[in-house]
Amino acid sequence: MAWVMGQLLLAYDLSHAAEPALLNAASLAPNDARWAYYLAHLYWEEGEPEPAVHYLERTLELDPDYTPARMGLAKMYLDLGRETEAEALLNESLRRNPDNAFAHLLLGHLAASDDPRRAIEHYETVLRLQPEASVVHYPLALAYRRAGDVDRSREHMMKRGGRSVPMPDPLADELTRIRKGPGARIAYGNELVTRGQFAQAAREFEAALAADSTNVSAHLDLALALAQLGDFDQATEHLDQAIQLDPSNTHALYSMGLVVARSGANDGPQRAGEYFRRAIAADPGNAAARLALANLLWRQGDCREAIDEFENVLAEASGNIEARIRQAVCHAHVEQYSRARELLESGHEAWPDEPRIKNALVRIPAASPDRRVRDGERAVALAEELAAAYRQVPVFEGLAMAYAEQGRFEEAVGYQQQVVAAAEAQNARPEMIDYLRENLRLYQRERPSRTPWPPAVFRE
């Protein structure tokens, strides 16, 4: 009974009451690893590292095969600067299971400052084992930078995200499961979502709704989990219920827009736009809904309205590179070439090392139909600087465009031929291949392009 009471009290974050119950359980069942593990958890959360370490060490004495305890102790050692002990535990973990992604992650952190190549090996192994663990891209980018590989560093920096490396922990999960009520079910379901376990998360949200069918959060979270599983019909049903319960819930309206846009229905884009607009009307500060609406309009080629929405997005988040580029493309599409260049030049001034802005900026002075905006010398300088750092097909396309504007047609043809071959090999959209081939024919006839971007760009 003391054991059960300690677990219940800990589950409800009643640490001071849980401590004596768990210590009592320790005396009644001294060979049961569970009480030691939970005491370690309790003391670490209370900011008492010494007893936390002691009880994790005791957990491993009682149950050497409980991997979460080994990983938890290794992380505590790292946090406390006891790196040699941490490394020994992690190497032992890999001896037991070479595919322990969490152990590789911690070993990568351990090696990062002194041995970046070794850190890279561990981080790359994590991504091989857990490709969705986007949180690893950031330390991996730093390791590549320390190792002198700038291209790889930039590549991984652009992929960084918040998806963590999962570390299954049945004892910790049990604390969450024993909590009662919809709130606890929703909390646990969201924890499962962060691990990518959408089917299990859906079951938790369904259980929350079984206890309270009017819970808007449960409907909303269940809808998003179902959408991840590809069940758009059920997802929209639950979003409908959430909106009926709370018509001004901007998150539900925005989420409905996302789901119907992904559903593949013929009227999906139109309905999605309606929901995004309703979300913005309910909360003009909903930046996510504004960006979603802008991108939807972009994909539809409705540039005049998209420009206004991208403007609103950038007013709140000037560092949104993709929004800035898309707004510039839209300005070019409606023949506002001067405004397109101004937008990209200001972005380049603010972020001079951002390759996406620089690559977009090349196209305006190289291929604008407005001769007042064209500047072949500027375009070539930008394109050559970019090509020196990034030997990539999109960069070569801009370089060919810039060389053609400067009358360097032989070089333009050479690079454009590489671009066309790559597009064909990658089965690019037919309309995009047609655009690239037409530019090649222009360069072969010693004529520059006057189309910075084709209409097909809106479907890329």
N, C-alpha and C positions, 0 to 999 in steps of 0.2 A: 504493500500500500504506500509506503514512503517513496518507493521508486516511481509509482504512478503519479503521486501527488507532486513530486519534484518535476517530472516531465510536464505535467499540466501547467504548473506555475511558471516554468521556464517558457513554455509555448506562449503564455500570455504576457511575457516580458516582466513578470513579477520576480525579479532577480533576488531581491533581499529575502523574500519568502521561500524562493526555490532553493537557495543555498543550504539552509539547515535540513530541508527534506532530502536533498541529494547527498549531503554528508551522512545523513542517517542511513540512506540506501547503501552508501559505501560500507558502512559497518555491518549491515545485514547481508549484503551480497558482495563481499570483497573481491571475488573473481569475475564479476560481471563488468565488462569493458564499457558498457553504456553509461553508467553513472560517472565514470572518469571523463569520458568524452564530453558529456554535457557540463560537467564542472569546468572543464577547460574552456568550453564555449562561453559559459557564464562569466568566468574571470576575465577573459580577453575582452569581452564586450564591456565589462566594468572598468577596464583600464588597469588591470592587475596582471602584468605579463609573467611574473615569476610563478605564481600558482597555476596560471594557464599552461605554461610550459611543463610544469611538473605533472599536471594531470594528462596532458597529451602524451608525455613520455610513459606514464602509467598505462594509458590506453594501449599503446603499442606493446608494452610488456604483456598485457592481457590478451591482446588480439593483434599479432604482428601482421596479419593479412588485411587489416582494415586500411585501405589505401587513403581515404580522406584524412585519417588521423596523421598519416605519414606526410601528406601534402600540407596539411595545416601546420604541423610542427616545423616543416622546412620553411614555410612562409614566415612563421613566427621567428625562427632563427635569423632569417634574412632581415626582417624588420628590426631585430635587436642587434644586428651587426655580427652575428655569430656565423660567418659565411662558411667556414670550414665544416662545421657540423651540418649546416644546411646542404652543402654539396654532397657530403657523405650520404645523407638521407635520400637525396634525389638520385644519386647514382645507384643506390640500392633499389629504389623504385623502378628505375629503368632495367636493372638486372632482372627484376621480377616481371616487368612488362615493358618491353622496348617501345610500345606504342602509347605510352602514357603522355598525352599531349600536354597536360598541365605540368608535369615534371620537366619536359623540354622547355616550356615557357619560362619556368623559374630558373632553369640552368642558363637560358638565354639572358635573363636579367642579371644573373650572377656574373656572366662573362662579358657583358656589354661594355663596361668601361675599360677593361684591360685587354680583352681579346675579341675584337669585333668579328673576326672571321669565324671564331667558334660560336659566338652569339648568333651569327647569321645561319649557321648550320642548324642550331636548335630551333630558331624561329621559322625557318623554311620547313623543318620537320613538322612543326605545329600546323602550318598551313596545309601541308600534305595530308595530315591526319584529320584536321578540322578546317576545311576550306572556307567555311562561313565565319570563322573567328576573325572578324575584321579588325578587332582591337589590336591584333598582332602586327598589322602593317605599320603602325607608328614606330614602335621600338625597332622593327626591322629596317625601316627607312633610316633611322638614326645610326644603326649599326653599319649599313652600307655607306652612309656618309663618312663615318669614322674610318671605314676601310678604303675610302677614296673612290668609290663607285657612285658618282653623282647621278647618272642616268637611272640606275636601279633605285637609288634613294628617292628620286622624284616620283618614279613610278609607284612605289609603295606608299609614299606620302599622300598621293592622290586617292589611294584606295582605303585610307584609314577610316575606321568606323567604330561602332559601339558594341558589336556582338562579341561577347566574352568567350573564353575557352571553357567549355562545360566541364565540371568536375562532379560527377554523380556522388551524392552523399545521402544514403538512405536514412541515417539517424537524424540529420538536419531536416530532411524532407518530412520525417515523421512529426517533428515539432509543428510544421506548417499544417499538416493534414489533420492534426487533432484539434485545431482551432475550429470552433463552431460558428455558424452564421454566414450570410452571403459575403460580408466584407472580407472574411478570411479566405473564402473560396476564390474570390476575385483576386486577392493579393497573391495567392498561390498560383492561380491561373496565369497572371501576368509574369510571375517568375518563370513559369514554364515557357511562356512566349519568348522571353529573352534567351532561352536555351534552344529555341526553334522546335519545341515539342508541341506543335499546334493541336494535334488530336487530343492529347492529354489535357491541354489547356481548355479546349472546348468542353470537355467533360466537366471540368471544375466550374466553368461559367454556367453550364446547364444545371449543375447542382445548386448554384447560387440562385438561379431563376426558379428552381423547384421550391426553394424556400421563400422567394419573394419575386413574383412575376412582374412587379412594377419597378424593379431595380433598373434604372436607365443604364448605369455603368455596365451591368451584366449583359444586357442586350447589345450594347455597343461593343464590348470586348469580345463577346461570342461571335458577333458578325465579322469582326476583323480576323479572328482565328479561322472561321469558316471560309473567308475569302482567301486566306493563305492556303487552305486545303482545296481551293478551286470550286467550292460550293457557293456560287454567287447567288443562286435563287434563295437559299436559306439565309445567306448573309443580308440580302436586301430586305427580307421579311423582318429580321430582327432590327435592322436599322429603321424600318418603317415604324415598328413598335416603339423604338426609342424616341423617334421624332414625334409620334403621337402623344407620348407621355410628356415630352418636353420640346415643344415646337421651336423654341429659340435656342436649342442646344447646338451651338456652332460647330462643335466637334462632330456631332452625329451627322449634321448636314454636310460637312466637309467629307466625312468618311463615306457617306452615301455617294457623293460625287465620285470619289476614287473607285468605289466598288462598281458602280454602273459603267464607268469608263472602261474598266478592265473586263467587264462581263462579255464583251463581244456582240452585244445586241446592236441592231441597226440604229436604234435611236439612242444608243449609249452616250455618244458625245454630246448630243443636244441636252439630254436629261442631266448629264454630269455638269454641264455649264449652268443649268438652272439651279442645281443644288449648291454649286460653288458661289453663285451670286446670292443665294439665300443666306449662306454662311457668312458672307461678307456684310450683308445687310444687318444680320444679327450682331456681328462684331466686326466693325471696320478695321480693327487692328489684327485680324486673323491673317497673318502673313502667309501661312501655309496655304490657305484657301486662295489668296490672291495669286500666289505663285502657280498653284495648280490650274487656276483659270487662265492665267497668261500662257502657260505651256499648252493647255488645251486649244486655245485660240491659235497659237503658233502652229500646232499640228494641223489645224484646219486651214492654215494659210490666211487667216483673218488678221492681217497685220495691223490695221489701223486701230482696232480695239486692243489687240495684244500690246501695242506700244504703250498705251496708257497704263495697262496693268503691270507691265514690266517696270514702268516708271515708278509706280507705287511700291513695288517690291524693292527697288534699288534705293528709294527714299528711306526705307527702314533697314536695309541690309546692302550697303554699297559694295560689300565684298563678295556678293553672289556673282561669280565669274560667268556661269552659264547664262544667267538672266541678262547680264550686260551684253554678252555676245549675241544672244537671241534678239534683244531689242535692237542692236545695231544691224543685224541681218534684216529685221523687219523694216527699219528705216531705209535700207538699201532697196528692199523689195518695192517700197512705195516711192522710190526715186528721191529720197531725202539723203543723198550721199554725203553731203557736208555734215549733217547731224550724225550719221553713222560713224564718220571718221572722228568727229569730236568725242563721241562716246567711247570709242576704242582708244583714242590717244590719251584721254584722261585716265582710263583704266590702266594703260601701259605706264603712264607716269606714276600712278599709285602702286602698281605691282610690276616693276620692270622685269622681273624674272619669271613671270607667269607665261608659259609657252602658248596656252590657248588664246590669250588675248593677242599676243604678238602674231600668231598665225592668222587670226582673223583680220588684224590690222593690215597685214600685207596686202590683202585682196582689194581694199578700197583704193589706195593710191596706185595700185597696179592695173585695175580693171574697171574703175568707175567710168560710166559713160559721160559723166560731167568732167570736162577737161580742167575745170577750176579746182577740182579735188584731186586729180591725178598728180602723182609725183613719183616717177619711175626710180629716181635715185634713192628716195626714201624707202620705197618698196624693196629694192634690191638689198639695201643695207640691212633692213630688218630680216629679210628672208635668208640672207647669207649668215647673219648672226645666229639665227634660229637653226639653220641646217648644220652649223658647226657643232651645235650641242645635241641635236636630235636628228639622226639619220632615219627619218620615218616618212612614209608615203604622203600623209597630209602635208607635211612640210615641203616635200618635193613639188607638190602641186602648186603651192604658193610661190615657190622659187621659180618654177617654169613660167608662171603668170607674170612675175616681176621681170624676169629676163626678157620676155616677149615685149613688155612695155618699153624696155630699154633698147629694143632692136637686136638683142642677142638671141636670135631665133634658133641657131644650131644647138645652143645649150638648152633653150626652152624645149625643143623637140626631144632631146635626150632624156630630160627629166620627165616630161609628160608621157613618153613611151613607157617608162617604169611605172608611172601612176596608173595608166590604162591597164597594163599587164596585171598589176596587183589587184585592181578592181575586178577584172575578169576572173582571176584565180579565186577571189573571195566571194564570187557570185553576188556582187553588189546589185542593187536595184537596176533594172534595165534603163530607166530614165536617167540615173546617175551615170551609168556607163556611156550612154549617148552623149551626155554633156561633156564628159571627159574626152571622148573621141572627137567631138566637134572642136574643142579647144586645140586638140592635137592637129587637126586639119588646118585650123587657123594658123598655128605656128609654122606648119609646113609650107603654107602659102605666104609666110612672112607677114602675118597680120596678128596684132595682139587681141586678147579677149576683152570683151566689154560686158561681161556678165560675171560679177564677183561671186555670186552664188546662184545656182539654178533653182527653180521651184521645187525640185526634188529634195532640196535640203530640209524642207519642212516634214518630210517623211522618214528622215534618217534617224 
